[in-house]
Amino acid sequence: MRVFVTGASGWIGSAVTAELIAAGHQVVGLARSDASAAAVAASGAEVQRGDITDLDSLRAGAEGADGVIHTAFIHDFTAHAAAADVDRAAVELFGDLFAGSNRPLVIASGLLGTGPTENDKPDPATAWSPRIGTEAILLGFADRGIRSSAIRLAPTVHGDGDHGFIAALIRIDREKGSAGYVGDGSNVWPAVHRLDAAHLFCLALENAPAGSVLHAVGDEAVPLREIAEVIGRHLDVPLLSVAPEDAAEHFGWLGPILALGGRASSTLTRELLGWQPTHPGLIDDLEQGHYFRQ
């Protein structure tokens, strides 16, 4: 299958590209810079220059494709609405191109604040993740002859090279000289290994029914205190309980996100597609030490 992948040089998209190529698919990867283009080419994929704000480049990549995997997103926590608008425009373009073709269109969505199961239907107007509005539009494509599926990624997609929430938390803890957690630390955090998430994208492309919601969740509920204990041991700093009302001051932009947390299940996803995470869970991954290299 010829697959157009947006975000093909990114943290998740590069793993998806490698997974697809290993499975025998031909990949066309969107690249917005020379460095990204070099990375995409080095992975064995064909390069489509452009970015997700450039609808002409998206059209050029998708028109000749048998399927699309859309992982790119503008991660700007100060401009959620603008990022959501760009995301929605890209998916609407893919929908117009694929209407009536029964071709697969798989997008990355977010899990925070959506509810614990794949059957939960969050309100885009109140959901924390700006991708939920786009997800709602995508799921409607099932009625337009598109094999659409949304993968709600756990808030932590971890692995060697991660620069996301856990890496940010470690930087904050190193600066503060303590391993912080909110309240009593019982708030839980879902997570998935990057390579397990990439495999789920491949399975969704190949087999997910139209209108599917899938959860990329390996660890359903890792207590924040347990995460802090591992960080504290590796940084050799004491644990620190931060009152919920002080979380934003102590953790900065990460504070409100840490306070959200919440258990999430991938039971229905595993039953539907036979997906089984095989890579280390978050705690085991942290214990390997690569997060603490400077």
C-alpha positions, 0 to 999 in steps of 0.5 A: 500500500502507498501511504502518505504520512504527515509528521513523518520525521517527528517523534511518533511519525518516524516510528510509524514510517519505520513500522510501515516500511518494515510491513512492506508498505511504500511511504511518502513522508511530509517534510517541512525542512531540509533536515526533515527531508533528509531524515525521511529519505534516510528512513527509506521513504519518499519525500513530499516537501511542505507542511500541514499549513500548506494544503497544496502539499497535503493534496499532492501527497495524498492524491496518489496514496492508497491511505493516509496517516496523519500524525503532524500537529502544531504543539503550541500550548499558547494557541490551541484554537489556531492549531486545531483549525490547521488540523481540521483543515488538513483532515477535511482536505483528506476527507474530500480527496478520499470520499467514496473510495473506502481508502483508510484515513488514520489520524492521531488524536488525544486521550486527556480528558476524553474518558477511560474507554474507546466508547466515550464520546467527549464534547469537543467544546469542553475536551482538553485536547484540541484534536477532539474536534477534528476526531469528531469530523473524521469519524463522520467520514465513515458515512462518506465511504472512507475507512476512518479511524482515530487513535487516541494517544496516551498523554505520555508516548515514551521511549529513548529520545522522548522530548514530551511530558516526562522529559519536561517533568524531569527537566523541572525536577532537575531544576527544582532539586526535587522530584515533585508530584501533585497531592498524595501522588495517587493521580494516575497517568496512562502511557504507551511506548512509542514503538507499540503506538507505531504498530497500532497505527499500522494495524489501523491502516490495514484493518480498522473498520470505518469510524473506529476509535482506538486507544494507544495505551500500554500502561492504563494507570501509572501513579504519579508518585511512582513516577516521581520515585524513579525520577528522584532515585535517578536524579538523587533528589528528594520527593516533594508533594506539591499541593494541587493549588500550587501545581501551576506555580511549581510545574509551570505549563505542565501543572494543569496537565499533571493534575488531569491524569486519569485511568484509560483502557485499551481493552476494546482496541486490543480485542478489535485489532489484536494489538498487544504492547510488547515494549517496556512500560513507562516505569521500566523505560524510566529505569533504563536510564536514557531519560536522565542523560544530559 
